[in-house]
Structures are given as structure tokens and as C-alpha cells.
Amino acid sequence: MVKKQKHTRNKRKFDVEVVETKDFAGVIDKDLHTGKNKLGILSPVWYQHQLNKFKAGEKVTLYISSKRVRRTMQQNRYYWGVYLPLIAKETGNHDLEQLHTYFKGKFLTTGIVEVFGQKVRMTKSTAELNKNDFSEYIMNIEADTGIEAPPTANYFDK
């Protein structure tokens, strides 16, 4: 599929033809000679087919991303709609944002940095967690508060 898109560079607009291709899969391997990471193409034939859609000398952009199973929307709804409200009810602290910030600081801290001479705690976002890490996060909250997380069977789609 070919699309025309407007791009700006140095405050000038110019048209760029964007040729979209399908994704291809690869795996990061370690080069035995250099010890550096390298990309191994899982389907060299498909990869070559995609490359053949371009002209020799044509400039392309390559996007590389990893696919990790992020925490699900169901987990997010359970956390904000079931578990945090239960903790709020049990503790009397009814500000869910404050509870969320407290738990992130306690369990998802990535480091302390100095900004304008003040120490600032850096934390991961729960949206960055994968499914297993999010489940572990819930278990850590449960151990910290002593408030048992309700079973998830009634809250998650089957």
C-alpha cells in the first residue's frame, strides 16, 4: 500500500511517499566472533520479498520493537475498579491516585535522581509491566497491606 503523507523538516513541508509493508519477525542473537547482538531473521524469504518492493539505493526506515505481553486492560480494570477501591475501603485512604503512587514508589522504583537539587523517585508505569510482572505487583501490594486481592475469575472475561 502506498500513502502520501505531509512531513515537515526545518519548517518546510514536503511530500513523502510511504510504502507500507508487512511486519517480519526476528530474534536477537549473540555474534560468536564479536560478542555483539545481531538480528536473526526468522523468515528470510518473507524478509527478502519485502526488500524487493524497494528500488536499489532507496532510503528506508527500519523499526525494531519487541513484542511482550503487556498487562491487560482486564488487569487494569481489576486494579482500579476492584482492588484499589477495596484497599481504600479497608484503610480509610480513599484517594486512589495516592494509593497508586504509593504502591508504584514502593514496588516499581527504578532509581532516585536529582532534579533542581531535589531527590526525585523515578518509577515504572504499571502500563509498562507485562502480565506476569503486573500479577507480581498485585501480590506485593497484597503482602504489604495484608489486604487479600479478590479472586480474578469474576472480573476477567473468559
ABEGO torsion letter per residue (X at the ends): XBBBBBBBBGGBBBBBBBBBBBBBBBBBBBBAAAGBBBBBBABAAAAAAAAAABBBGBBBBBBBBBBBBBBBAAAAAAAAAAAAAAAAAAAGBABAAAAAAAAAAAAABAEBBBBGGBBBBBBBBAAABBAAAAAAAAAAAAAAAGBBBBBAAAABBX
